[in-house]
Amino acid sequence: MKKSRREFLKKSTIVGSAALFSSITGVNILHAKNKKIELTFSTMFPSSYFWVPVSRRWVKYIEDETNGEVKINFFHSGQLFKAKAELPALERGEIDISIPNANYQSGSIPGSDVGALPFLIKNEEGAWKAIKAGLWNQGLNQKWLQKDIKVLAQAPAGLYQFGNLRHPVKSPEDVKGLIWAVSSKAHAKAVEILGGSPTFMSSSRLYTALQRKTIDGCLRPYLTYEGRKLYEVMKYLSITNAGNYTIVFAMNDKRFKSLPSDVKNLFKKSAWQWAQWAEDEVMRTKKDSLALFEQKGMKIERLDAKVLEQFKSKMSPVYDWWLSKVPNGRKYIDFIEKRQ
């Protein structure tokens, strides 16, 4: 027999990762006149990035658990809004749910790019540990809420590595004299300090730019190197862990507040499962991507802790610049450093 709305969410405790939601039977949605709830979920990410299947998995979970009483229309690959337009659309309520890159929002929401600070986060495990410990509860969630955006969870999305056409990056000096495509202001500052020339470029343009040699390399996570097939036009990859990018699971706050309480509780809990699924994909991608790159002929340089410390020792001007933009930013940095 089909469950009624008032029979949902008889079990709502999250008990683990992979088997987590198999134990949840549904949600008790108390909604006026028994109307269905319809939401729009939009993301800039293309289907070649794991963010799309992870988010589809979440959508299916919500629709299954509410027995179809909550319907989520899912759009990817910038079908509705491109990267820069996504957050304003969420703020205006033109979309209900999105998973924006926090680094892209540093101009309007200072401090959102703390994870991108070069050589602050040591590895993928350190990024996830800081987030689970409550990094964003130190004030970042509240800043986003001032923009009418409710952040329900955050996921570390992978660390940035130096990839290029010319020569392997084995020391800070190897960055010098090359043109690097970057996607955050913190990384642009870092490249400048190391003697390189940064240029802002979307991931969709990287392949052609490398093919035409209008850039020498880029600073991107494994996901981009694989998802954009950069291994076809790039020879060297150096594992430097030069910064992280964070994806936030966010809703328009007014839309979130309009939901029945049981639906809000379901979204809060399931958003963190979405984050765990994403973290699982980050770790899988790290392993599988490196194997793929080597198979495709890329030369992989794995830098040791001593060399990475040489990189970090040159980054003081980047941190000083960032802290001048984020007056309360020191507590974010300290919070992360204590969890590496």
Secondary structure, DSSP 8 states (H G I E B T S, - for coil): ----GGGB-S------STTGGGG---B----GGG--EEEEEE----TTSTHHHHHHHHHHHHHHHTTTSEEEEEE-TTSS--HHHHHHHHHHTSSSEE--BGGGGTTTSTTTTGGGSTTTS-SHHHHHHHHHTTGGGGTHHHHHHTTTEEEEEEEEEEEEEEEESS----SGGGGTT-EEEESSHHHHHHHHHTT-EEEE--GGGHHHHHHTTSSSEEEEEHHHHHHTTGGGT--EEEE----EEEEEEEEEHHHHHHS-HHHHHHHHHHHHHHHHHHHHHHHHHHHHHHHHHHHTT-EEEE--HHHHHHHHHT-HHHHHHHHHH-TTTHHHHHHHHTT-
